[in-house]
Structure formats: structure tokens, C-alpha cells
Amino acid sequence: MLLLANWIVINWASRCSSTGATAMRCISWKELKTIVPYSRQHIGRLEQAKQFPLRVTLGQCRVCWLLDEVQAWLQERIDSRSLTDTPDS
């Protein structure tokens, strides 16, 4: 199933590159947790509250998240922090 998902993403990306669109990259839970150190349950709660990018269902037992959306979500958090968020020295 993972090979099929990779094939779909690669073919979609090559089609987009020929039309000038940017390629999307899907990331698995394993890669997502290296970017956002939250539990599966917390990610699910954030998704339900529309506070985190929604997962994409690739098959009956496979989901992924779009890397661009996750990075944009993280960048929003980085941009919203203020100097007062830093710990006192």
C-alpha cells in the first residue's frame, strides 16, 4: 500500500512540475512526530478542533499529512510567539 501511495505522489508531482505547479509531499505519522512532538491522540483532538492540518486518507489503513500544511502550521506558531515567551535568565 505504501508503494502505491508513493507512486501516486510521485506521479502527481511529476505531472504538476510539467504544468508549473508546485509538488506536494505527503508525510506519514512516523515523520510527522519528528516535526511535531505530539501524541496521536492530541493530533486527533487538534484536527477535530480545526487547529491542525487535516490528514489525507490514502487507503483503508493509510493516512498522511501534507508537509507544506504542517510546516505552515508550525510557522504560524513560530511567528506568533513574542519576546515574552522566552524563559527568564
N, CA, C and O of each residue as an XYZ file, in Angstrom:
356
protein
N       0.826     -1.197      0.000
C       0.000      0.000      0.000
C       0.862      1.250      0.000
O       0.563      2.218     -0.698
N       1.948      1.227      0.795
C       2.837      2.390      0.855
C       3.459      2.658     -0.509
O       3.621      3.811     -0.907
N       3.806      1.592     -1.224
C       4.373      1.782     -2.560
C       3.365      2.450     -3.488
O       3.731      3.298     -4.302
N       2.109      2.070     -3.366
C       1.070      2.683     -4.179
C       0.927      4.161     -3.837
O       0.798      4.998     -4.730
N       0.949      4.482     -2.547
C       0.837      5.879     -2.119
C       2.020      6.689     -2.650
O       1.838      7.801     -3.146
N       3.223      6.138     -2.549
C       4.404      6.831     -3.072
C       4.305      7.014     -4.577
O       4.662      8.069     -5.101
N       3.824      5.997     -5.273
C       3.670      6.084     -6.719
C       2.695      7.199     -7.082
O       2.946      7.969     -8.008
N       1.584      7.286     -6.355
C       0.588      8.323     -6.624
C       1.200      9.707     -6.428
O       1.028     10.591     -7.267
N       1.910      9.893     -5.323
C       2.515     11.195     -5.028
C       3.571     11.544     -6.069
O       3.624     12.684     -6.531
N       4.409     10.587     -6.443
C       5.463     10.840     -7.430
C       4.857     11.190     -8.783
O       5.300     12.134     -9.437
N       3.850     10.439     -9.203
C       3.216     10.724    -10.496
C       2.497     12.063    -10.475
O       2.542     12.811    -11.452
N       1.836     12.369     -9.367
C       1.164     13.663     -9.256
C       2.192     14.782     -9.298
O       1.982     15.795     -9.965
N       3.309     14.604     -8.585
C       4.354     15.626     -8.542
C       4.966     15.842     -9.920
O       5.214     16.982    -10.314
N       5.210     14.763    -10.657
C       5.804     14.930    -11.983
C       4.815     15.595    -12.934
O       5.225     16.366    -13.802
N       3.543     15.318    -12.790
C       2.531     15.968    -13.613
C       2.458     17.461    -13.289
O       2.319     18.293    -14.186
N       2.552     17.793    -11.990
C       2.492     19.199    -11.588
C       3.729     19.956    -12.048
O       3.631     21.115    -12.450
N       4.889     19.313    -11.994
C       6.102     20.016    -12.401
C       6.072     20.352    -13.883
O       6.658     21.348    -14.307
N       5.396     19.529    -14.674
C       5.316     19.826    -16.102
C       4.322     20.951    -16.386
O       4.387     21.593    -17.434
N       3.392     21.189    -15.439
C       2.422     22.268    -15.632
C       2.818     23.533    -14.884
O       2.127     24.548    -14.976
N       3.917     23.483    -14.149
C       4.379     24.658    -13.423
C       3.878     24.733    -11.992
O       4.262     25.648    -11.263
N       3.024     23.795    -11.559
C       2.523     23.791    -10.180
C       3.591     23.210     -9.255
O       4.481     22.483     -9.696
N       3.489     23.536     -7.985
C       4.450     23.001     -7.030
C       4.022     21.606     -6.588
O       2.832     21.302     -6.515
N       4.997     20.777     -6.299
C       4.734     19.396     -5.892
C       4.369     19.331     -4.420
O       4.894     20.090     -3.605
N       3.469     18.424     -4.088
C       3.092     18.174     -2.701
C       3.867     16.970     -2.201
O       4.226     16.074     -2.965
N       4.113     16.970     -0.911
C       4.771     15.816     -0.309
C       3.944     15.357      0.869
O       3.652     16.138      1.775
N       3.569     14.103      0.861
C       2.832     13.507      1.965
C       3.827     12.943      2.969
O       4.850     12.369      2.597
N       3.506     13.117      4.256
C       4.354     12.544      5.288
C       3.524     11.602      6.154
O       2.340     11.840      6.394
N       4.152     10.550      6.610
C       3.492      9.562      7.454
C       3.489     10.029      8.906
O       4.084     11.051      9.246
N       2.803      9.257      9.757
C       2.801      9.566     11.184
C       4.231      9.566     11.725
O       4.597     10.424     12.529
N       5.022      8.612     11.284
C       6.405      8.490     11.768
C       7.188      9.776     11.504
O       7.924     10.243     12.373
N       7.035     10.344     10.323
C       7.733     11.587     10.006
C       7.083     12.784     10.687
O       7.771     13.712     11.112
N       5.747     12.763     10.790
C       5.038     13.869     11.443
C       5.505     14.038     12.883
O       5.709     15.161     13.345
N       5.677     12.918     13.598
C       6.051     13.032     15.009
C       7.481     13.526     15.197
O       7.842     13.935     16.301
N       8.305     13.498     14.152
C       9.641     14.100     14.256
C       9.576     15.615     14.092
O      10.478     16.334     14.522
N       8.495     16.096     13.462
C       8.316     17.532     13.245
C       7.514     18.152     14.384
O       7.858     19.218     14.895
N       6.434     17.463     14.774
C       5.534     17.945     15.822
C       5.477     16.881     16.914
O       4.865     15.832     16.710
N       6.090     17.120     18.047
C       6.175     16.081     19.090
C       4.908     15.950     19.932
O       4.958     16.069     21.156
N       3.779     15.706     19.280
C       2.510     15.484     19.958
C       2.115     14.022     19.801
O       2.566     13.346     18.876
N       1.270     13.536     20.709
C       0.761     12.170     20.609
C      -0.280     12.084     19.495
O      -0.800     13.099     19.031
N      -0.573     10.855     19.078
C      -1.616     10.644     18.070
C      -2.954     11.203     18.559
O      -3.712     11.803     17.797
N      -3.224     10.992     19.845
C      -4.493     11.455     20.401
C      -4.581     12.976     20.367
O      -5.633     13.528     20.045
N      -3.501     13.648     20.690
C      -3.524     15.104     20.698
C      -3.653     15.662     19.275
O      -4.385     16.625     19.045
N      -2.946     15.057     18.334
C      -3.087     15.467     16.925
C      -4.543     15.300     16.497
O      -5.097     16.177     15.834
N      -5.163     14.190     16.868
C      -6.565     13.952     16.528
C      -7.484     15.011     17.129
O      -8.408     15.485     16.467
N      -7.230     15.381     18.385
C      -8.047     16.426     19.019
C      -7.873     17.762     18.305
O      -8.845     18.482     18.080
N      -6.634     18.089     17.950
C      -6.378     19.347     17.239
C      -7.056     19.351     15.871
O      -7.607     20.369     15.449
N      -7.015     18.216     15.181
C      -7.680     18.115     13.879
C      -9.188     18.322     14.027
O      -9.794     19.047     13.238
N      -9.790     17.692     15.029
C     -11.234     17.841     15.239
C     -11.612     19.281     15.546
O     -12.684     19.750     15.163
N     -10.713     19.983     16.246
C     -10.967     21.386     16.598
C     -10.564     22.330     15.468
O     -10.631     23.550     15.620
N     -10.142     21.763     14.333
C      -9.695     22.568     13.177
C      -8.503     23.457     13.539
O      -8.370     24.572     13.034
N      -7.632     22.942     14.429
C      -6.450     23.688     14.855
C      -5.159     23.053     14.354
O      -4.069     23.450     14.767
N      -5.277     22.069     13.467
C      -4.117     21.385     12.898
C      -4.527     20.916     11.507
O      -5.699     20.616     11.280
N      -3.582     20.847     10.574
C      -3.925     20.369      9.223
C      -4.566     18.981      9.266
O      -4.114     18.103     10.002
N      -5.603     18.794      8.486
C      -6.301     17.515      8.460
C      -5.507     16.482      7.681
O      -4.826     16.791      6.703
N      -5.616     15.252      8.143
C      -4.937     14.146      7.449
C      -5.630     13.835      6.131
O      -6.802     14.157      5.937
N      -4.893     13.207      5.236
C      -5.404     12.770      3.939
C      -5.463     11.247      3.982
O      -4.466     10.594      4.290
N      -6.617     10.685      3.677
C      -6.758      9.231      3.655
C      -6.302      8.717      2.293
O      -6.862      9.078      1.258
N      -5.283      7.875      2.312
C      -4.743      7.324      1.067
C      -5.328      5.957      0.754
O      -5.407      5.557     -0.408
N      -5.728      5.260      1.768
C      -6.299      3.929      1.607
C      -7.011      3.538      2.880
O      -7.184      4.351      3.788
N      -7.422      2.282      2.939
C      -8.195      1.821      4.082
C      -7.415      1.931      5.391
O      -8.004      2.212      6.435
N      -6.129      1.718      5.350
C      -5.318      1.737      6.575
C      -4.125      2.683      6.479
O      -3.140      2.499      7.195
N      -4.193      3.676      5.622
C      -3.038      4.566      5.439
C      -3.500      6.004      5.347
O      -4.391      6.339      4.567
N      -2.877      6.856      6.162
C      -3.140      8.290      6.105
C      -1.806      9.022      6.013
O      -0.746      8.462      6.293
N      -1.888     10.277      5.617
C      -0.692     11.109      5.600
C      -1.110     12.547      5.829
O      -2.298     12.868      5.817
N      -0.146     13.396      6.034
C      -0.363     14.841      6.162
C       0.474     15.515      5.094
O       1.535     15.011      4.728
N       0.014     16.642      4.592
C       0.776     17.372      3.587
C       1.856     18.185      4.291
O       1.565     18.989      5.177
N       3.085     17.968      3.893
C       4.221     18.602      4.550
C       4.096     20.119      4.517
O       4.384     20.776      5.518
N       3.676     20.690      3.400
C       3.532     22.149      3.305
C       2.556     22.691      4.339
O       2.796     23.741      4.934
N       1.446     21.970      4.553
C       0.456     22.421      5.528
C       0.990     22.333      6.952
O       0.753     23.229      7.763
N       1.703     21.268      7.255
C       2.277     21.102      8.596
C       3.337     22.174      8.851
O       3.392     22.755      9.935
N       4.173     22.432      7.851
C       5.200     23.463      8.004
C       4.576     24.846      8.152
O       5.073     25.663      8.927
N       3.503     25.120      7.426
C       2.808     26.411      7.554
C       2.200     26.547      8.942
O       2.263     27.619      9.542
N       1.612     25.470      9.459
C       1.043     25.472     10.812
C       2.128     25.772     11.841
O       1.925     26.580     12.748
N       3.269     25.125     11.698
C       4.380     25.343     12.621
C       4.915     26.767     12.495
O       5.241     27.393     13.504
N       5.008     27.283     11.284
C       5.497     28.646     11.069
C       4.563     29.671     11.720
O       5.022     30.683     12.249
N       3.258     29.408     11.680
C       2.292     30.299     12.354
C       2.595     30.383     13.845
O       2.543     31.463     14.435
N       2.913     29.245     14.452
C       3.250     29.235     15.874
C       4.555     29.977     16.145
O       4.675     30.696     17.137
N       5.514     29.801     15.272
C       6.796     30.498     15.427
C       6.580     32.005     15.289
O       7.116     32.785     16.077
N       5.799     32.412     14.294
C       5.554     33.831     14.050
C       4.745     34.486     15.164
O       4.889     35.683     15.411
N       3.892     33.709     15.842
C       3.018     34.293     16.865
C       3.685     34.415     18.235
O       3.153     35.072     19.129
N       4.819     33.800     18.397
C       5.470     33.907     19.708
C       6.053     35.306     19.876
O       6.430     35.967     18.908
N       6.114     35.722     21.099
C       6.647     37.048     21.383
C       7.901     36.919     22.221
O       8.254     35.830     22.674
N       8.561     38.030     22.420
C       9.778     38.010     23.238
C       9.472     37.620     24.673
O      10.356     37.145     25.386
N       8.240     37.812     25.106
C       7.880     37.457     26.471
C       7.738     35.941     26.635
O       7.655     35.450     27.761
N       7.710     35.198     25.530
C       7.604     33.745     25.613
C       8.913     33.089     26.002
O       8.926     31.903     26.331
N      10.015     33.821     25.973
C      11.302     33.225     26.322
C      11.436     33.152     27.831
O      10.967     34.045     28.538
N      12.072     32.095     28.338
C      12.227     31.953     29.779
C      13.176     33.025     30.327
O      14.089     33.480     29.638
N      12.939     33.412     31.568
C      13.808     34.397     32.224
C      15.182     33.799     32.475
O      15.307     32.627     32.829
N      16.203     34.612     32.290
C      17.574     34.144     32.506
C      18.017     34.399     33.913
O      19.146     34.069     34.275
